[in-house]
Amino acid sequence: MPQTLRVALALAWLLPVLAPSPAPAQAPGAPPAQGQAQEGPVRIINRTGQPATALHAVRSGRTDWGSNLLNRGPLPNNAGFPMRPSASAGCRFDVRLVLADGREAVSRDQDICTLPQIELYTATAPAPASSPGGAPPRAATPGAIPGSIGGVAQARPNTQARRVSTGTGFVVAPDRVLTNQHVVDGCDRILARTPDGRWLAAVPPAQVDRALDLSILTIPGNPGPALAFRASPVVRRGESVVAYGFPLSGLLSTDPKLTRGEINALGGIRNDQNNFQISAEVQPGNSGGPLLDMQGHVVGVVVAKLDSRRVQNVDNVNFAVKGEAAQAFLRRAGVAFGTAQSRGADRSAADVGDIANLSTLLLRCER
């Protein structure tokens, strides 16, 4: 009699890890990072939802904001301003938009030698000025540590936590991060490490869909620009994709990892039509990370892999929640997200990784 194959699906559960150390903030007056400013202009993009009446960009560590760069009028929402700093100014800059209602969007210590554009999303009431020039102090709230942005203090990992696990999430809207439900299930506290090295705390409660294994976290403090979901064309078998995230954090290096693969099947385990099967290899810790097409648009959320220890002669079988299912979840949750068409020439995997890197976060679950 034929034997029934028992397929064991091993979710990319998270391994306990040693707490990674926060990246040190650049001290005021410190020299800029090595490297030369890029030849082309750096674009400052207004994503705050309303026009900005002032734009300031100064070398990191400066105690005032200098002059307003908007000499031709307000900067509309979603519009960009080309900034061309001198080569002698170095790479590290603080940027501020001032909106018509007086709120400010601030992004500090940005490396313009590696970032072709800086997008500002979250605007808050200005902090008390530390000088007549009006620059807010770097620690804007009581208990903040260097590197606070928009009045949101950095968090501190709890080194005394009984158990720590890690996963991946990515920004889908201002201060909103999408990940897997199993990444954040049972956590007493959730922290996110941003691409610029800050630690930010998620504000409960999380919105979850257990059937899809998805969760939306609220993480104030401008964790990064939002990735756009692919609107069209329909994803096909054989398309190249990139998975981006933080597998095996604590064992491997703490920087994000990129793996490239293909869409193997348009259904998941037991023909689950909410999932893709992919060949981009994932490991514990990749859970919740973005799966992107070669235009840099989200087509899925990494969720699981088959456990080769329990299913013989099977290797590198991985799954991602389809982008359409994730978008439907976001709509039900009332989260406004961006979409884009994927047409034209493919980007390189390295270019797609650069897009993902600005918006992908290491998530730390403390119990």
KEKE-3310 file (N, C-alpha, C; in steps of 0.2 Angstrom, whole numbers, plus 5000, padded with zeros to 4 digits):
npx = (5004:5002:5012:5008:5014:5021:5021:5031:5030:5041:5040:5049:5055:5062:5078:5086:5096:5112:5111:5112:5123:5119:5122:5134:5131:5135:5146:5143:5152:5161:5172:5168:5161:5173:5176:5170:5158:5145:5145:5133:5117:5110:5094:5081:5067:5050:5039:5029:5015:5010:5014:5031:5038:5051:5067:5081:5098:5112:5129:5132:5132:5133:5127:5116:5103:5106:5103:5087:5084:5075:5072:5064:5051:5037:5040:5031:5021:5028:5036:5053:5069:5084:5100:5116:5129:5146:5161:5170:5162:5160:5152:5141:5126:5113:5096:5081:5064:5052:5035:5020:5011:5020:5026:5039:5050:5063:5079:5093:5111:5114:5121:5126:5135:5132:5119:5107:5095:5085:5072:5059:5047:5039:5032:5033:5029:5040:5055:5061:5072:5090:5098:5100:5099:5090:5091:5085:5089:5100:5096:5080:5069:5066:5077:5081:5093:5108:5104:5090:5075:5064:5058:5056:5062:5076:5076:5082:5089:5085:5096:5094:5084:5074:5073:5077:5073:5074:5069:5063:5057:5048:5046:5030:5021:5021:5029:5024:5026:5027:5027:5029:5016:5021:5033:5032:5024:5019:5028:5035:5040:5045:5057:5065:5078:5084:5090:5099:5105:5098:5088:5071:5056:5042:5024:5012:4994:4999:4992:4985:4984:4981:4979:4985:4997:5003:5008:5005:5015:5016:5028:5035:5045:5051:5056:5060:5059:5044:5042:5036:5022:5020:5010:5006:5013:5004:5012:5022:5027:5044:5049:5062:5067:5071:5075:5076:5084:5087:5094:5098:5104:5116:5123:5128:5134:5128:5123:5111:5105:5106:5097:5095:5083:5070:5052:5045:5032:5015:5007:5006:5011:5002:4994:4991:4984:4987:5000:5017:5029:5046:5063:5073:5084:5080:5082:5080:5075:5074:5061:5046:5053:5055:5050:5056:5053:5063:5062:5062:5050:5038:5033:5030:5030:5042:5040:5041:5049:5052:5057:5071:5076:5066:5059:5063:5076:5072:5076:5079:5066:5055:5044:5033:5021:5009:5010:4998:4989:4995:4992:4978:4976:4982:4973:4962:4966:4966:4978:4986:4995:5008:5009:5016:5019:5028:5038:5048:5067:5075:5082:5099:5103:5110:5106:5092:5094:5099:5088:5079:5087:5085:5073:5071:5070:5078:5070:5068:5063:5058:5056)
npy = (4994:5011:5023:5037:5052:5062:5078:5090:5105:5118:5132:5147:5148:5157:5159:5159:5172:5181:5197:5210:5223:5241:5252:5264:5281:5295:5306:5324:5335:5326:5319:5317:5302:5292:5294:5301:5314:5310:5313:5318:5327:5325:5319:5326:5321:5325:5317:5319:5322:5335:5351:5358:5372:5375:5369:5362:5358:5352:5349:5334:5336:5349:5364:5372:5375:5382:5391:5392:5381:5382:5392:5394:5394:5384:5366:5354:5340:5323:5328:5332:5339:5344:5343:5348:5346:5353:5345:5346:5345:5333:5317:5315:5321:5331:5333:5343:5346:5359:5361:5369:5370:5371:5359:5347:5337:5327:5320:5312:5311:5306:5297:5304:5300:5287:5286:5290:5297:5305:5302:5309:5306:5306:5318:5329:5339:5353:5351:5359:5373:5372:5382:5399:5397:5387:5373:5357:5349:5334:5324:5322:5320:5316:5304:5299:5293:5297:5301:5301:5304:5316:5318:5306:5295:5284:5266:5254:5239:5225:5218:5209:5201:5186:5177:5179:5182:5184:5192:5198:5213:5225:5242:5248:5259:5275:5274:5261:5244:5228:5211:5194:5185:5175:5179:5189:5184:5182:5190:5200:5212:5222:5227:5237:5237:5250:5254:5264:5261:5264:5260:5256:5256:5245:5250:5243:5239:5225:5222:5208:5194:5178:5167:5170:5172:5185:5201:5218:5231:5245:5257:5271:5285:5286:5274:5271:5273:5268:5253:5249:5240:5228:5232:5228:5219:5203:5191:5178:5161:5156:5169:5180:5183:5192:5189:5197:5200:5195:5183:5170:5178:5183:5172:5172:5187:5203:5211:5214:5200:5195:5185:5177:5170:5161:5162:5147:5140:5144:5141:5136:5126:5111:5116:5129:5144:5157:5158:5159:5147:5147:5148:5156:5155:5153:5156:5153:5168:5175:5177:5186:5196:5206:5200:5203:5209:5211:5224:5230:5230:5225:5208:5198:5191:5184:5168:5154:5138:5121:5109:5101:5091:5083:5080:5069:5069:5082:5098:5116:5122:5134:5147:5161:5173:5179:5194:5200:5195:5200:5214:5214:5211:5223:5233:5229:5232:5245:5252:5263:5260:5260:5257:5250:5249:5236:5237:5238:5237:5225:5228:5226:5213:5218:5232:5230:5226:5237:5245:5238:5238:5251:5250:5239:5230:5224:5214:5212:5201:5201:5191)
npz = (5000:4996:5005:5015:5013:5025:5026:5034:5039:5043:5051:5050:5063:5077:5083:5099:5103:5107:5113:5101:5100:5101:5087:5088:5091:5081:5088:5093:5083:5079:5066:5049:5040:5031:5014:4998:4994:4983:4965:4959:4963:4980:4983:4993:4999:5002:5011:5020:5019:5018:5012:5014:5021:5024:5022:5029:5029:5036:5041:5051:5068:5069:5078:5074:5062:5051:5035:5026:5013:5003:4992:4982:4985:4994:4997:4989:4995:4992:4983:4977:4982:4975:4982:4982:4990:4994:4991:5001:5012:5018:5022:5031:5036:5044:5042:5040:5038:5039:5042:5036:5047:5058:5063:5063:5052:5055:5050:5055:5054:5041:5028:5015:5005:5001:5000:4988:4990:5002:5012:5021:5033:5045:5055:5069:5084:5086:5096:5111:5107:5106:5104:5098:5084:5082:5082:5087:5102:5103:5111:5113:5122:5139:5145:5133:5121:5112:5095:5094:5085:5079:5091:5097:5108:5108:5111:5123:5122:5133:5142:5152:5149:5149:5138:5122:5105:5087:5072:5056:5049:5039:5033:5029:5028:5035:5050:5052:5052:5044:5048:5052:5061:5070:5073:5082:5092:5109:5114:5127:5125:5111:5100:5087:5076:5067:5050:5051:5063:5075:5090:5091:5100:5098:5099:5108:5105:5093:5077:5070:5059:5061:5052:5040:5045:5048:5054:5060:5066:5076:5075:5081:5076:5064:5057:5044:5025:5016:5008:4992:4986:4973:4960:4947:4933:4935:4946:4940:4938:4939:4939:4944:4961:4976:4993:5008:5024:5041:5045:5057:5067:5078:5077:5063:5055:5060:5051:5037:5026:5009:4998:4982:4971:4963:4959:4962:4963:4962:4973:4990:5004:5004:4993:4997:4993:4997:4998:4990:4983:4984:4978:4984:4997:5014:5031:5049:5057:5045:5044:5041:5033:5018:5002:4986:4969:4954:4952:4964:4971:4982:4983:4991:5008:5017:5025:5029:5029:5023:5034:5032:5040:5044:5033:5021:5008:5003:5000:5002:5001:5001:5008:5005:5010:4999:4990:4987:4996:5008:5005:5006:5019:5025:5021:5027:5040:5040:5035:5025:5011:4999:4981:4965:4948:4940:4928:4913:4912:4922:4938:4946:4957:4968:4967:4970:4983:4989:4989:4997:5009:5016:5022:5029:5044:5059:5070:5087:5099:5116:5130)
capx = (5000:5007:5013:5006:5020:5019:5025:5031:5031:5044:5040:5056:5055:5067:5083:5088:5103:5114:5108:5117:5125:5117:5127:5136:5129:5141:5146:5144:5159:5165:5174:5163:5164:5177:5172:5168:5151:5144:5145:5126:5114:5106:5087:5077:5060:5045:5034:5025:5008:5009:5020:5036:5040:5058:5072:5088:5103:5119:5134:5130:5136:5132:5122:5111:5101:5108:5098:5082:5086:5069:5072:5059:5044:5036:5041:5025:5021:5030:5041:5060:5073:5091:5105:5122:5134:5152:5165:5173:5157:5160:5146:5136:5122:5106:5091:5075:5059:5047:5029:5016:5008:5025:5029:5046:5052:5070:5083:5100:5117:5113:5127:5124:5140:5130:5111:5105:5090:5083:5065:5056:5040:5035:5033:5031:5030:5047:5058:5064:5078:5096:5102:5096:5098:5084:5092:5083:5094:5100:5091:5074:5065:5069:5079:5083:5100:5110:5101:5083:5073:5057:5056:5055:5068:5078:5075:5088:5088:5085:5101:5092:5078:5075:5073:5077:5073:5075:5066:5063:5051:5049:5041:5025:5018:5024:5029:5020:5030:5024:5031:5025:5013:5024:5039:5030:5019:5021:5033:5034:5043:5047:5062:5067:5084:5084:5096:5105:5108:5094:5083:5065:5051:5035:5019:5006:4994:5000:4987:4987:4980:4984:4978:4990:5004:5005:5006:5007:5018:5017:5035:5036:5052:5054:5060:5063:5054:5040:5042:5030:5020:5019:5003:5005:5009:5003:5018:5022:5032:5050:5052:5067:5065:5076:5073:5080:5082:5092:5094:5103:5107:5120:5128:5131:5135:5122:5120:5106:5108:5102:5097:5091:5080:5064:5045:5044:5025:5010:5004:5011:5010:4995:4990:4988:4984:4990:5008:5021:5034:5052:5069:5077:5084:5079:5084:5077:5077:5072:5053:5044:5056:5051:5052:5055:5054:5069:5061:5062:5044:5036:5028:5028:5032:5045:5036:5042:5053:5052:5062:5074:5078:5060:5056:5069:5077:5070:5080:5078:5059:5053:5037:5031:5014:5009:5009:4990:4986:4997:4989:4972:4977:4984:4967:4957:4968:4966:4984:4987:5002:5010:5010:5019:5020:5035:5039:5055:5072:5076:5088:5103:5101:5113:5102:5086:5096:5100:5081:5077:5090:5083:5067:5071:5072:5079:5066:5070:5057:5060:5051)
capy = (5000:5017:5026:5044:5057:5067:5084:5094:5112:5121:5139:5149:5150:5162:5156:5163:5175:5186:5204:5214:5230:5246:5255:5270:5287:5299:5312:5330:5337:5320:5320:5314:5296:5292:5294:5307:5315:5308:5319:5320:5329:5321:5322:5326:5319:5326:5312:5320:5323:5342:5355:5360:5378:5376:5364:5363:5352:5354:5343:5332:5339:5357:5366:5376:5373:5386:5394:5389:5380:5382:5399:5395:5392:5377:5359:5350:5333:5319:5332:5331:5345:5342:5346:5347:5349:5353:5339:5347:5345:5326:5313:5314:5327:5331:5336:5345:5349:5362:5361:5375:5370:5371:5353:5346:5331:5327:5314:5314:5307:5302:5296:5305:5297:5280:5287:5294:5301:5305:5303:5311:5304:5307:5325:5330:5346:5354:5351:5366:5374:5372:5388:5404:5394:5383:5366:5354:5345:5327:5319:5327:5318:5313:5297:5298:5292:5300:5298:5302:5308:5318:5318:5299:5292:5277:5261:5251:5232:5223:5213:5204:5197:5179:5174:5184:5179:5189:5191:5203:5217:5230:5247:5248:5265:5279:5271:5255:5238:5222:5205:5188:5185:5171:5183:5194:5181:5180:5194:5205:5219:5221:5232:5236:5241:5253:5253:5268:5259:5266:5255:5259:5251:5245:5252:5239:5232:5223:5220:5201:5189:5172:5163:5172:5173:5192:5206:5225:5234:5253:5259:5278:5287:5286:5268:5271:5274:5263:5249:5249:5233:5227:5232:5224:5213:5197:5187:5172:5156:5157:5176:5181:5187:5193:5189:5201:5200:5194:5176:5167:5184:5181:5167:5176:5194:5206:5215:5210:5196:5195:5179:5177:5164:5161:5159:5140:5138:5149:5139:5134:5119:5108:5120:5135:5149:5163:5158:5156:5143:5151:5145:5160:5151:5157:5153:5156:5175:5178:5177:5193:5200:5207:5196:5208:5207:5214:5231:5232:5230:5219:5203:5193:5191:5177:5165:5147:5133:5114:5106:5095:5085:5079:5077:5066:5071:5088:5104:5122:5123:5140:5150:5168:5175:5183:5201:5202:5193:5205:5220:5214:5212:5230:5236:5227:5235:5253:5255:5265:5258:5262:5252:5253:5244:5233:5236:5240:5233:5223:5230:5220:5211:5223:5238:5229:5225:5244:5248:5235:5240:5257:5249:5232:5231:5218:5214:5209:5199:5200:5188)
capz = (5000:4996:5011:5015:5015:5030:5025:5040:5037:5048:5051:5051:5070:5078:5087:5104:5101:5111:5111:5097:5103:5096:5084:5092:5088:5080:5093:5090:5082:5076:5059:5044:5038:5026:5007:4995:4992:4976:4961:4958:4969:4984:4983:4999:4997:5007:5012:5027:5018:5017:5009:5018:5020:5025:5022:5031:5029:5039:5043:5057:5074:5070:5083:5072:5056:5045:5031:5022:5006:4998:4990:4976:4988:4997:4994:4990:4997:4987:4979:4979:4982:4974:4986:4980:4995:4992:4992:5008:5018:5021:5020:5036:5036:5047:5037:5043:5035:5043:5038:5037:5054:5063:5064:5059:5051:5056:5049:5057:5053:5035:5024:5008:5000:4999:4999:4983:4992:5009:5012:5027:5033:5051:5057:5076:5086:5087:5103:5113:5104:5111:5102:5094:5077:5082:5081:5093:5105:5100:5115:5113:5127:5145:5144:5126:5120:5106:5089:5094:5079:5079:5098:5099:5111:5107:5116:5125:5123:5140:5143:5157:5147:5150:5132:5116:5098:5082:5066:5051:5047:5034:5033:5023:5029:5040:5057:5052:5050:5043:5049:5053:5067:5074:5075:5088:5096:5115:5116:5132:5122:5104:5098:5080:5075:5060:5046:5053:5070:5081:5092:5092:5103:5095:5103:5107:5102:5086:5073:5068:5055:5062:5047:5036:5049:5047:5060:5059:5072:5076:5078:5080:5076:5057:5056:5037:5020:5015:5002:4988:4984:4966:4958:4941:4931:4939:4947:4936:4939:4936:4940:4949:4967:4981:5000:5012:5031:5046:5047:5061:5070:5084:5074:5058:5056:5062:5045:5033:5021:5003:4994:4976:4969:4959:4961:4960:4962:4964:4979:4995:5006:5003:4989:5000:4988:5000:4998:4985:4985:4982:4979:4988:5003:5020:5038:5055:5057:5039:5045:5041:5028:5011:4995:4981:4962:4952:4951:4970:4973:4987:4980:4996:5015:5019:5031:5031:5025:5025:5038:5028:5044:5045:5026:5018:5001:5001:5002:5000:4999:5006:5006:5006:5009:4993:4991:4987:5003:5013:5004:5008:5027:5027:5019:5033:5046:5039:5034:5018:5008:4992:4976:4959:4943:4939:4921:4911:4913:4929:4942:4948:4964:4972:4968:4974:4990:4992:4990:5003:5015:5019:5025:5032:5051:5063:5076:5093:5104:5123:5135)
cpx = (5004:5007:5011:5012:5017:5023:5025:5034:5034:5044:5047:5056:5062:5072:5085:5095:5105:5112:5113:5117:5122:5123:5128:5134:5135:5140:5146:5151:5164:5167:5169:5166:5168:5173:5171:5161:5150:5143:5138:5123:5111:5099:5084:5070:5055:5039:5029:5017:5006:5015:5024:5037:5047:5061:5079:5092:5110:5123:5132:5135:5135:5126:5116:5109:5103:5102:5093:5084:5081:5068:5067:5052:5043:5038:5035:5026:5023:5035:5048:5064:5080:5096:5111:5128:5141:5156:5168:5169:5157:5153:5140:5132:5115:5102:5084:5070:5054:5041:5025:5013:5013:5028:5035:5047:5060:5073:5090:5105:5116:5119:5125:5129:5137:5122:5110:5100:5088:5076:5063:5049:5036:5037:5030:5032:5038:5049:5061:5071:5084:5100:5098:5095:5092:5085:5089:5089:5094:5096:5085:5069:5069:5071:5081:5090:5101:5107:5094:5081:5065:5054:5055:5062:5070:5077:5081:5086:5089:5090:5099:5086:5079:5076:5073:5077:5073:5071:5067:5057:5053:5044:5036:5021:5022:5023:5025:5025:5027:5029:5026:5022:5018:5031:5038:5025:5022:5026:5031:5036:5046:5051:5063:5073:5084:5090:5101:5107:5104:5090:5077:5060:5044:5030:5013:4999:4996:4993:4989:4982:4984:4984:4984:4997:5007:5003:5009:5009:5018:5023:5036:5043:5055:5059:5063:5057:5050:5042:5036:5028:5019:5012:5001:5012:5008:5010:5017:5028:5038:5053:5057:5065:5071:5073:5078:5079:5088:5092:5100:5107:5110:5124:5131:5132:5128:5119:5115:5109:5103:5102:5093:5089:5074:5057:5045:5037:5021:5005:5009:5009:5003:4990:4987:4989:4986:4997:5011:5026:5040:5058:5074:5078:5084:5080:5080:5080:5075:5064:5051:5047:5053:5054:5050:5056:5061:5068:5062:5056:5042:5031:5027:5031:5035:5041:5038:5047:5051:5058:5065:5076:5072:5057:5062:5070:5074:5074:5078:5071:5057:5047:5037:5024:5014:5007:5002:4987:4988:4994:4982:4971:4978:4977:4962:4959:4968:4973:4985:4994:5002:5010:5013:5019:5027:5036:5046:5060:5073:5082:5093:5101:5104:5109:5095:5088:5097:5093:5079:5080:5088:5077:5066:5074:5074:5074:5068:5064:5060:5055:5054)
cpy = (5006:5021:5034:5048:5062:5073:5088:5101:5115:5128:5141:5152:5153:5158:5161:5166:5180:5193:5208:5221:5235:5249:5262:5276:5291:5305:5318:5332:5332:5321:5316:5307:5297:5291:5301:5308:5313:5314:5322:5323:5324:5324:5321:5326:5321:5321:5313:5321:5330:5345:5357:5367:5380:5369:5366:5357:5354:5348:5341:5334:5346:5358:5370:5373:5377:5389:5389:5388:5381:5390:5400:5393:5385:5371:5355:5343:5328:5322:5331:5338:5342:5346:5344:5350:5349:5347:5340:5346:5338:5323:5313:5321:5325:5335:5337:5348:5353:5363:5367:5375:5370:5365:5352:5339:5331:5320:5316:5309:5303:5302:5297:5303:5290:5281:5292:5299:5300:5306:5304:5310:5307:5314:5326:5337:5347:5354:5358:5367:5374:5378:5393:5401:5389:5375:5362:5350:5337:5322:5323:5325:5315:5306:5295:5297:5295:5297:5299:5306:5310:5318:5311:5296:5285:5273:5258:5243:5230:5217:5208:5200:5190:5175:5179:5180:5185:5187:5197:5206:5222:5235:5247:5254:5269:5276:5264:5249:5232:5216:5199:5188:5180:5174:5187:5190:5179:5185:5199:5212:5217:5228:5231:5240:5243:5253:5258:5267:5261:5260:5259:5254:5251:5247:5247:5242:5231:5221:5213:5198:5182:5167:5164:5172:5180:5196:5213:5228:5242:5254:5266:5279:5286:5280:5267:5272:5268:5260:5249:5242:5233:5227:5228:5223:5208:5193:5180:5167:5157:5164:5176:5185:5187:5193:5193:5201:5198:5187:5174:5173:5181:5175:5169:5183:5197:5211:5211:5206:5196:5188:5179:5171:5165:5159:5152:5138:5144:5147:5137:5127:5117:5113:5127:5141:5156:5163:5156:5151:5146:5147:5149:5157:5156:5153:5156:5163:5179:5180:5184:5198:5201:5202:5201:5206:5211:5221:5234:5233:5224:5214:5198:5195:5184:5175:5159:5144:5126:5112:5100:5089:5081:5077:5075:5068:5077:5094:5110:5123:5128:5143:5157:5169:5180:5190:5203:5200:5198:5212:5220:5214:5219:5234:5235:5231:5243:5256:5257:5264:5260:5256:5255:5247:5242:5232:5239:5235:5231:5226:5224:5219:5215:5229:5236:5228:5232:5247:5245:5237:5246:5256:5243:5233:5224:5219:5210:5208:5198:5197:5188)
cpz = (5000:5003:5010:5017:5020:5029:5031:5038:5043:5047:5053:5058:5072:5084:5093:5102:5107:5109:5107:5100:5098:5093:5087:5088:5087:5085:5090:5089:5079:5069:5055:5043:5032:5019:5005:4994:4985:4972:4960:4964:4973:4984:4990:4997:5003:5006:5018:5026:5017:5015:5015:5016:5021:5025:5024:5031:5031:5041:5050:5063:5075:5074:5081:5065:5050:5041:5028:5015:5001:4996:4984:4979:4991:4993:4995:4992:4991:4982:4982:4978:4981:4978:4984:4985:4992:4994:4999:5013:5021:5019:5025:5037:5041:5043:5041:5038:5040:5039:5040:5044:5059:5065:5060:5058:5051:5054:5050:5055:5047:5031:5017:5003:4998:4998:4994:4985:4999:5009:5019:5028:5039:5054:5064:5078:5088:5095:5104:5110:5109:5109:5098:5087:5077:5081:5087:5096:5103:5104:5117:5118:5133:5144:5138:5126:5114:5100:5089:5088:5080:5086:5101:5102:5109:5112:5118:5126:5130:5140:5148:5155:5147:5144:5126:5109:5093:5076:5061:5050:5042:5034:5027:5023:5034:5047:5057:5049:5050:5044:5050:5060:5072:5076:5082:5093:5103:5118:5122:5129:5115:5102:5090:5079:5068:5056:5048:5061:5076:5083:5094:5095:5099:5101:5103:5107:5095:5083:5069:5063:5056:5056:5042:5039:5048:5053:5058:5065:5071:5079:5077:5080:5069:5056:5049:5032:5019:5008:4998:4986:4976:4964:4952:4938:4936:4940:4943:4939:4936:4936:4945:4955:4972:4988:5004:5019:5035:5049:5052:5065:5076:5082:5068:5060:5057:5056:5041:5028:5015:5000:4988:4974:4964:4962:4958:4958:4964:4969:4984:4997:5006:4999:4992:4995:4990:5000:4991:4987:4981:4983:4983:4995:5009:5026:5043:5056:5051:5040:5045:5036:5022:5006:4990:4974:4960:4950:4959:4974:4977:4983:4985:5003:5016:5025:5033:5027:5027:5029:5035:5033:5045:5038:5022:5011:4999:5004:4999:4997:5004:5003:5008:5006:5003:4994:4991:4993:5008:5012:5007:5016:5029:5026:5025:5039:5045:5038:5026:5016:5001:4987:4970:4954:4941:4931:4919:4913:4921:4932:4943:4955:4969:4973:4971:4982:4993:4993:4997:5010:5019:5023:5029:5039:5054:5069:5082:5098:5111:5127:5142)
residu = (MET:PRO:GLN:THR:LEU:ARG:VAL:ALA:LEU:ALA:LEU:ALA:TRP:LEU:LEU:PRO:VAL:LEU:ALA:PRO:SER:PRO:ALA:PRO:ALA:GLN:ALA:PRO:GLY:ALA:PRO:PRO:ALA:GLN:GLY:GLN:ALA:GLN:GLU:GLY:PRO:VAL:ARG:ILE:ILE:ASN:ARG:THR:GLY:GLN:PRO:ALA:THR:ALA:LEU:HIS:ALA:VAL:ARG:SER:GLY:ARG:THR:ASP:TRP:GLY:SER:ASN:LEU:LEU:ASN:ARG:GLY:PRO:LEU:PRO:ASN:ASN:ALA:GLY:PHE:PRO:MET:ARG:PRO:SER:ALA:SER:ALA:GLY:CYS:ARG:PHE:ASP:VAL:ARG:LEU:VAL:LEU:ALA:ASP:GLY:ARG:GLU:ALA:VAL:SER:ARG:ASP:GLN:ASP:ILE:CYS:THR:LEU:PRO:GLN:ILE:GLU:LEU:TYR:THR:ALA:THR:ALA:PRO:ALA:PRO:ALA:SER:SER:PRO:GLY:GLY:ALA:PRO:PRO:ARG:ALA:ALA:THR:PRO:GLY:ALA:ILE:PRO:GLY:SER:ILE:GLY:GLY:VAL:ALA:GLN:ALA:ARG:PRO:ASN:THR:GLN:ALA:ARG:ARG:VAL:SER:THR:GLY:THR:GLY:PHE:VAL:VAL:ALA:PRO:ASP:ARG:VAL:LEU:THR:ASN:GLN:HIS:VAL:VAL:ASP:GLY:CYS:ASP:ARG:ILE:LEU:ALA:ARG:THR:PRO:ASP:GLY:ARG:TRP:LEU:ALA:ALA:VAL:PRO:PRO:ALA:GLN:VAL:ASP:ARG:ALA:LEU:ASP:LEU:SER:ILE:LEU:THR:ILE:PRO:GLY:ASN:PRO:GLY:PRO:ALA:LEU:ALA:PHE:ARG:ALA:SER:PRO:VAL:VAL:ARG:ARG:GLY:GLU:SER:VAL:VAL:ALA:TYR:GLY:PHE:PRO:LEU:SER:GLY:LEU:LEU:SER:THR:ASP:PRO:LYS:LEU:THR:ARG:GLY:GLU:ILE:ASN:ALA:LEU:GLY:GLY:ILE:ARG:ASN:ASP:GLN:ASN:ASN:PHE:GLN:ILE:SER:ALA:GLU:VAL:GLN:PRO:GLY:ASN:SER:GLY:GLY:PRO:LEU:LEU:ASP:MET:GLN:GLY:HIS:VAL:VAL:GLY:VAL:VAL:VAL:ALA:LYS:LEU:ASP:SER:ARG:ARG:VAL:GLN:ASN:VAL:ASP:ASN:VAL:ASN:PHE:ALA:VAL:LYS:GLY:GLU:ALA:ALA:GLN:ALA:PHE:LEU:ARG:ARG:ALA:GLY:VAL:ALA:PHE:GLY:THR:ALA:GLN:SER:ARG:GLY:ALA:ASP:ARG:SER:ALA:ALA:ASP:VAL:GLY:ASP:ILE:ALA:ASN:LEU:SER:THR:LEU:LEU:LEU:ARG:CYS:GLU:ARG)
# end
